[in-house]
């Protein structure tokens, strides 16, 4: 037969209003007697409160950041019996302080001083004692609870190398797991991503016929490992959409006749429409921080445009696109394109991008998967527009359709956001007057 028990904070000496820094269980968890259920931290020490009996957690009554004192309700538990913890076992429980000095201190249970706190049991015999609270020396780089320290020691992780994401920058188990994951990814990239590194052996192609060896261009040698790293590290999703640009193409050709000194391509219109779409959907104009726990929203819109050159792709950046008109964007595209093909781009011409565009419209094709350009979170691919029959509800009509391919970082942008963005961009291109709204 089970009974529902309320679990309270035991006698913890003179400490009052102590912050809860970690809740170690959740509803439905099965805990044994002496299993830690929450972690408390005073200005001097950290302590873990153990369960007085085994049972199933039904409801949590505290959250990280709450403050508690002796007698505060922690949780309710369904227990088969009110099992006491033997006095000698409770007195053997001791916890390290929240902050240890370096890996040596984290691995050693010995400390310079300890303070013992004893008290009377609660009336339902929940605790008989919370005995030793051990203090260690101060180190801001290793802010973690005893259970997290034990977890780090078991995995051989040095806490001082980890940035905490918890309350007061406290290191959580999730931070350790993420650190290990990134370390493994880095090891994998170091081993595999470099084109000059050791790769799988190739067969002897000369057995099958004649061959010729041609060195990669300098640009491809530099960009190759970066592209592979972006592809491996960023979870890509690509969505395709055919945009009706019939009216836009008619308007573009009309302007091209008037402005014969400026080559005006569909890319200029796409970039202008993008500036409006990015303003309305700022997550596409962002970057994911190094810890992966927040995005950095950029208040500027600078569009990188991939340019095909004899030596490989280069990506000059058109800056402050939102404040520029179509003709200004077209003229700047012509200038940076010529500089790229002549090998005269400077590093300043290629920095500061917040979103990228890759256009294969001059070559052909329908759709493709462009690779996101780190640290950006999205890129738009453009193909050659084609005239196709489109059903308008009563008949087929010839329409000029522009194929678009939107790739994005799925950690930042989900599928619904991606679909809404590309549909909104299509509406802007279908009637450019929407950019004025």
C-alpha positions as CSV (number, residue, x, y, z in Angstrom):
1,X,0.0,0.0,0.0
2,X,1.3,3.4,-0.9
3,X,0.9,6.7,0.9
4,X,1.4,10.3,-0.4
5,X,4.1,12.1,1.6
6,X,5.1,15.7,1.6
7,X,8.9,16.1,1.7
8,X,10.3,19.2,3.5
9,X,13.6,21.0,3.8
10,X,15.3,19.4,6.9
11,X,17.0,21.3,9.7
12,X,19.9,23.0,8.0
13,X,21.3,25.0,10.9
14,X,21.1,28.8,10.9
15,X,20.7,29.1,7.2
16,X,17.5,31.0,6.0
17,X,16.1,31.8,2.6
18,X,18.6,29.7,0.7
19,X,18.4,29.7,-3.1
20,X,17.4,26.5,-4.9
21,X,20.0,26.2,-7.7
22,X,19.0,22.8,-9.1
23,X,16.0,20.4,-9.0
24,X,17.4,17.0,-9.6
25,X,14.1,15.0,-10.1
26,X,10.9,15.4,-12.0
27,X,7.4,14.0,-11.6
28,X,7.3,10.3,-12.3
29,X,10.9,9.7,-11.3
30,X,11.5,6.7,-9.0
31,X,14.0,7.7,-6.3
32,X,15.7,5.6,-3.6
33,X,16.3,6.6,0.0
34,X,19.3,9.0,0.1
35,X,19.0,10.0,-3.6
36,X,19.5,13.7,-4.0
37,X,16.4,15.7,-4.9
38,X,17.4,19.4,-4.9
39,X,20.6,21.4,-4.5
40,X,20.8,24.5,-2.3
41,X,23.5,27.1,-2.2
42,X,24.3,29.6,0.4
43,X,26.9,32.3,0.2
44,X,29.3,29.9,1.8
45,X,28.5,26.4,0.7
46,X,26.4,24.1,-1.5
47,X,24.4,21.2,-0.2
48,X,22.2,18.5,-1.8
49,X,19.0,17.5,0.0
50,X,18.4,13.7,0.0
51,X,15.1,11.9,-0.2
52,X,14.2,10.4,3.2
53,X,12.5,7.3,1.6
54,X,12.1,5.6,-1.7
55,X,9.1,6.3,-3.8
56,X,7.7,7.9,-6.9
57,X,7.8,11.7,-7.3
58,X,4.3,13.1,-7.8
59,X,4.6,16.9,-7.8
60,X,7.5,19.3,-7.6
61,X,6.8,22.3,-5.3
62,X,10.0,24.4,-5.9
63,X,11.8,25.7,-9.0
64,X,15.4,26.8,-9.5
65,X,15.8,30.4,-8.2
66,X,13.2,29.9,-5.4
67,X,14.4,30.4,-1.8
68,X,13.7,28.0,0.9
69,X,14.3,27.5,4.7
70,X,13.9,24.7,7.1
71,X,10.4,23.2,6.8
72,X,9.7,24.5,3.2
73,X,7.8,22.0,1.1
74,X,10.0,20.5,-1.7
75,X,7.8,17.9,-3.3
76,X,5.2,15.2,-2.8
77,X,6.0,11.6,-3.1
78,X,4.1,8.4,-3.3
79,X,5.9,6.0,-1.0
80,X,5.2,2.4,0.1
81,X,6.3,3.1,3.6
82,X,7.8,5.8,5.7
83,X,11.3,4.4,5.6
84,X,13.8,6.2,7.8
85,X,17.3,6.8,6.8
86,X,19.6,5.3,9.5
87,X,21.4,7.9,11.5
88,X,24.8,6.6,10.7
89,X,24.1,6.8,7.0
90,X,22.8,10.4,7.2
91,X,25.8,11.5,9.1
92,X,28.0,10.1,6.4
93,X,26.5,12.4,3.7
94,X,28.7,15.3,2.8
95,X,28.8,17.7,0.0
96,X,31.4,19.8,-1.7
97,X,30.9,23.5,-2.0
98,X,29.6,25.0,-5.2
99,X,33.0,26.2,-6.3
100,X,36.2,24.1,-6.3
101,X,39.7,25.2,-7.3
102,X,40.8,23.5,-10.5
103,X,40.5,19.8,-11.5
104,X,42.6,18.6,-8.6
105,X,40.2,20.0,-6.1
106,X,37.3,18.7,-8.0
107,X,38.7,15.2,-8.0
108,X,39.6,15.1,-4.3
109,X,37.0,14.9,-1.5
110,X,39.5,16.4,1.0
111,X,39.0,20.0,2.0
112,X,40.6,22.3,4.5
113,X,37.6,22.9,6.8
114,X,34.2,21.5,7.4
115,X,31.2,22.6,9.4
116,X,28.8,20.2,10.9
117,X,25.1,21.0,11.2
118,X,22.8,18.8,13.2
119,X,19.2,19.1,14.0
120,X,16.0,17.4,15.2
121,X,13.9,15.4,12.8
122,X,10.7,16.6,11.4
123,X,7.6,15.3,13.2
124,X,7.0,12.7,10.5
125,X,10.7,11.5,10.7
126,X,11.6,12.8,7.2
127,X,15.2,13.4,8.2
128,X,17.4,12.5,11.2
129,X,20.3,14.6,10.2
130,X,22.0,16.7,7.6
131,X,25.5,16.5,8.7
132,X,28.6,17.7,7.0
133,X,28.7,20.5,4.5
134,X,32.2,20.8,3.1
135,X,33.6,24.0,1.8
136,X,36.3,24.3,-0.9
137,X,38.2,27.3,-2.2
138,X,36.8,29.9,-4.6
139,X,37.1,29.6,-8.3
140,X,34.6,31.5,-10.6
141,X,35.4,29.2,-13.5
142,X,34.0,26.1,-11.8
143,X,30.5,27.0,-10.5
144,X,28.7,23.7,-10.1
145,X,26.9,21.5,-7.7
146,X,28.4,18.3,-6.2
147,X,26.4,16.0,-8.4
148,X,27.5,17.9,-11.5
149,X,31.1,17.7,-10.2
150,X,30.8,14.0,-9.8
151,X,29.4,13.7,-13.3
152,X,32.3,15.7,-14.7
153,X,34.9,13.6,-12.9
154,X,33.3,10.4,-14.2
155,X,33.7,11.7,-17.8
156,X,37.1,13.3,-17.2
157,X,35.9,16.8,-18.0
158,X,37.7,19.9,-16.6
159,X,34.9,22.2,-15.3
160,X,37.0,25.3,-15.7
161,X,36.8,24.9,-19.5
162,X,33.0,25.0,-19.5
163,X,30.7,28.1,-19.5
164,X,27.7,27.5,-17.4
165,X,24.1,28.2,-18.6
166,X,22.3,27.8,-15.3
167,X,21.3,30.2,-12.6
168,X,24.2,32.5,-11.7
169,X,26.2,30.9,-14.6
170,X,26.2,27.6,-12.8
171,X,27.4,24.6,-14.8
172,X,24.7,22.0,-15.4
173,X,24.9,18.4,-16.6
174,X,23.6,19.6,-20.0
175,X,26.5,22.0,-20.3
176,X,28.9,19.1,-19.8
177,X,27.1,17.0,-22.3
178,X,27.2,19.8,-24.9
179,X,30.9,20.4,-24.2
180,X,31.6,16.7,-24.9
181,X,29.5,16.8,-28.0
182,X,31.3,19.8,-29.4
183,X,34.7,18.3,-28.5
184,X,33.8,15.1,-30.4
185,X,32.6,17.2,-33.4
186,X,35.8,19.2,-33.3
187,X,37.9,16.1,-33.2
188,X,35.9,14.7,-36.2
189,X,36.4,18.0,-38.1
190,X,40.1,18.0,-37.4
191,X,40.4,14.5,-38.6
192,X,38.1,14.7,-41.7
193,X,37.3,18.2,-42.8
194,X,40.7,19.3,-44.0
195,X,41.2,18.5,-47.6
196,X,44.9,18.3,-47.1
197,X,44.5,15.8,-44.3
198,X,44.5,12.0,-44.4
199,X,41.6,10.7,-46.5
200,X,40.5,7.3,-47.7
201,X,42.9,5.7,-50.2
202,X,41.9,6.0,-53.8
203,X,42.1,3.1,-56.3
204,X,44.7,3.2,-59.0
205,X,42.7,4.8,-61.8
206,X,45.5,4.2,-64.4
207,X,44.5,0.6,-64.5
208,X,41.3,1.7,-66.3
209,X,42.7,4.2,-68.7
210,X,44.5,7.5,-69.0
211,X,44.3,10.2,-66.3
212,X,45.4,13.8,-65.7
213,X,46.1,15.6,-62.4
214,X,45.0,19.2,-61.9
215,X,45.6,21.1,-58.7
216,X,42.7,22.8,-57.0
217,X,42.6,26.6,-57.2
218,X,43.7,28.6,-54.2
219,X,40.1,29.7,-53.5
220,X,38.8,26.1,-53.6
221,X,41.5,24.9,-51.3
222,X,40.4,27.6,-48.8
223,X,36.7,27.3,-49.2
224,X,36.5,23.5,-49.4
225,X,37.2,22.7,-45.7
226,X,34.9,25.6,-44.7
227,X,32.0,24.3,-46.8
228,X,32.5,20.8,-45.5
229,X,32.5,22.1,-41.9
230,X,29.3,24.2,-42.5
231,X,27.6,21.1,-44.0
232,X,28.6,18.8,-41.1
233,X,27.9,21.3,-38.3
234,X,24.7,23.0,-39.4
235,X,21.6,20.8,-39.7
236,X,20.3,21.9,-43.1
237,X,16.7,22.0,-44.3
238,X,16.0,23.2,-47.9
239,X,12.6,24.3,-49.1
240,X,11.8,25.0,-52.8
241,X,9.3,27.3,-54.3
242,X,8.4,28.5,-57.8
243,X,7.5,32.2,-57.7
244,X,5.3,33.9,-60.3
245,X,7.4,36.8,-61.6
246,X,5.5,37.5,-64.8
247,X,4.7,41.1,-64.0
248,X,8.2,41.6,-62.4
249,X,9.9,40.4,-65.5
250,X,7.9,42.7,-67.7
251,X,8.8,45.6,-65.4
252,X,12.5,44.6,-65.3
253,X,12.7,44.6,-69.1
254,X,11.1,48.0,-69.3
255,X,13.6,49.5,-66.9
256,X,16.5,47.7,-68.7
257,X,15.6,49.6,-71.9
258,X,15.6,52.9,-70.0
259,X,18.8,52.2,-68.1
260,X,21.1,50.8,-70.7
261,X,24.2,51.5,-68.8
262,X,23.2,49.3,-65.9
263,X,22.7,45.5,-66.2
264,X,19.5,44.8,-64.2
265,X,19.0,41.1,-63.4
266,X,16.3,39.4,-61.4
267,X,18.8,39.1,-58.5
268,X,18.5,42.9,-57.9
269,X,14.8,42.6,-57.3
270,X,15.2,39.4,-55.1
271,X,17.7,41.2,-52.9
272,X,15.4,44.2,-52.5
273,X,12.5,41.9,-51.6
274,X,14.7,40.0,-49.2
275,X,15.5,43.1,-47.3
276,X,11.8,43.6,-46.6
277,X,11.2,39.9,-45.8
278,X,14.2,39.8,-43.4
279,X,12.9,42.9,-41.6
280,X,9.6,41.1,-41.0
281,X,11.3,37.8,-40.1
282,X,14.4,38.8,-38.1
283,X,15.3,35.2,-37.1
284,X,16.5,34.7,-40.7
285,X,18.9,37.6,-40.2
286,X,20.5,36.2,-37.1
287,X,23.4,34.0,-35.8
288,X,23.4,31.2,-33.2
289,X,25.7,31.9,-30.4
290,X,28.6,29.5,-29.5
291,X,26.8,27.8,-26.7
292,X,23.7,27.2,-28.9
293,X,21.4,28.7,-26.3
294,X,20.5,32.1,-27.9
295,X,20.4,33.9,-31.2
296,X,21.9,37.2,-32.1
297,X,19.5,39.3,-34.0
298,X,21.1,41.8,-36.3
299,X,19.7,45.3,-36.9
300,X,21.4,45.6,-40.2
301,X,20.7,43.8,-43.5
302,X,23.8,43.0,-45.5
303,X,23.4,40.5,-48.4
304,X,26.3,38.4,-49.5
305,X,26.1,37.4,-53.2
306,X,28.0,34.4,-54.6
307,X,29.9,35.3,-57.7
308,X,31.2,32.7,-60.1
309,X,34.8,33.4,-61.0
310,X,37.4,31.3,-63.0
311,X,39.0,30.3,-59.7
312,X,35.9,29.5,-57.8
313,X,33.0,31.2,-55.9
314,X,33.5,34.5,-54.0
315,X,30.9,36.2,-51.9
316,X,31.1,40.0,-51.9
317,X,28.5,41.8,-49.6
318,X,26.0,44.4,-50.5
319,X,25.6,46.5,-47.4
320,X,22.6,48.3,-46.0
321,X,20.3,46.9,-48.6
322,X,17.1,48.1,-47.0
323,X,18.0,51.8,-47.7
324,X,18.9,51.2,-51.3
325,X,16.8,51.2,-54.5
326,X,16.7,48.6,-57.3
327,X,19.0,50.6,-59.6
328,X,21.5,51.3,-56.8
329,X,21.6,47.6,-55.9
330,X,21.9,46.6,-59.6
331,X,24.8,49.0,-60.1
332,X,26.6,47.8,-57.0
333,X,26.1,44.2,-58.1
334,X,27.8,45.0,-61.4
335,X,30.8,46.6,-59.7
336,X,31.5,43.9,-57.1
337,X,30.9,41.2,-59.8
338,X,33.5,42.7,-62.0
339,X,35.9,43.1,-59.1
340,X,35.4,39.5,-58.2
341,X,36.1,38.2,-61.7
342,X,39.2,40.4,-61.9
343,X,40.5,39.2,-58.6
344,X,40.4,42.7,-57.1
345,X,38.0,42.1,-54.1
346,X,39.3,43.2,-50.7
347,X,38.5,41.5,-47.4
348,X,36.4,44.5,-46.6
349,X,34.2,43.8,-49.7
350,X,33.4,40.3,-48.3
351,X,32.8,41.0,-44.6
352,X,29.7,41.8,-42.6
353,X,27.1,39.6,-44.4
354,X,24.0,38.7,-42.5
355,X,22.3,36.6,-45.3
356,X,23.5,35.1,-48.5
357,X,22.2,34.6,-52.1
358,X,23.5,32.1,-54.6
359,X,22.2,32.5,-58.2
360,X,22.6,30.0,-60.9
361,X,20.1,31.8,-63.1
362,X,22.8,32.6,-65.7
363,X,23.6,29.0,-66.1
364,X,20.3,27.2,-65.8
365,X,18.7,24.3,-63.8
366,X,15.7,24.2,-61.6
367,X,16.4,23.7,-57.9
368,X,19.5,23.0,-55.7
369,X,20.6,23.0,-52.1
370,X,22.8,25.9,-51.2
371,X,25.0,25.5,-48.2
372,X,24.4,27.9,-45.3
373,X,27.4,30.3,-44.9
374,X,28.4,30.3,-41.2
375,X,27.8,32.3,-39.0
376,X,24.6,33.1,-40.9
377,X,21.6,30.9,-40.5
378,X,20.0,30.9,-44.0
379,X,20.8,31.3,-47.7
380,X,18.6,31.7,-50.8
381,X,19.4,29.9,-54.1
382,X,18.0,31.3,-57.3
383,X,17.7,29.5,-60.7
384,X,16.8,30.6,-64.2
385,X,13.2,31.7,-64.7
386,X,11.1,29.7,-67.1
387,X,7.7,30.2,-68.8
388,X,5.3,27.4,-67.8
389,X,1.5,26.8,-68.1
390,X,-0.2,27.6,-64.8
391,X,-3.9,26.7,-64.1
392,X,-5.7,29.8,-62.9
393,X,-9.0,28.1,-62.0
394,X,-10.6,28.1,-65.5
395,X,-7.7,27.7,-67.9
396,X,-3.9,27.4,-68.3
397,X,-2.0,30.6,-68.7
398,X,1.6,31.1,-69.5
399,X,3.5,32.4,-66.4
400,X,7.1,33.2,-65.8
401,X,8.2,31.2,-62.8
402,X,11.4,31.8,-60.8
403,X,12.7,28.7,-58.9
404,X,13.9,29.6,-55.4
405,X,15.6,27.3,-52.9
406,X,15.8,28.3,-49.2
407,X,18.3,26.5,-47.0
408,X,18.4,27.3,-43.3
409,X,19.8,26.1,-39.9
410,X,17.1,23.9,-38.4
411,X,18.4,24.7,-34.9
412,X,17.2,28.3,-35.3
413,X,14.4,28.0,-37.9
414,X,11.7,25.3,-38.0
415,X,9.9,24.1,-41.1
416,X,6.8,26.3,-40.6
417,X,8.9,29.4,-40.3
418,X,10.8,28.5,-43.4
419,X,7.6,27.9,-45.3
420,X,6.1,31.2,-44.2
421,X,9.3,33.1,-45.1
422,X,9.6,31.8,-48.6
423,X,5.8,32.3,-49.3
424,X,6.1,35.9,-48.0
425,X,9.1,36.4,-50.3
426,X,7.1,35.1,-53.2
427,X,4.3,37.5,-52.5
428,X,6.7,40.4,-52.4
429,X,8.2,39.4,-55.8
430,X,4.9,38.7,-57.4
431,X,3.9,42.4,-56.8
432,X,6.8,44.6,-55.9
433,X,4.4,47.2,-54.5
434,X,4.2,45.0,-51.4
435,X,7.7,46.1,-50.5
436,X,6.3,49.6,-49.9
437,X,3.8,48.4,-47.3
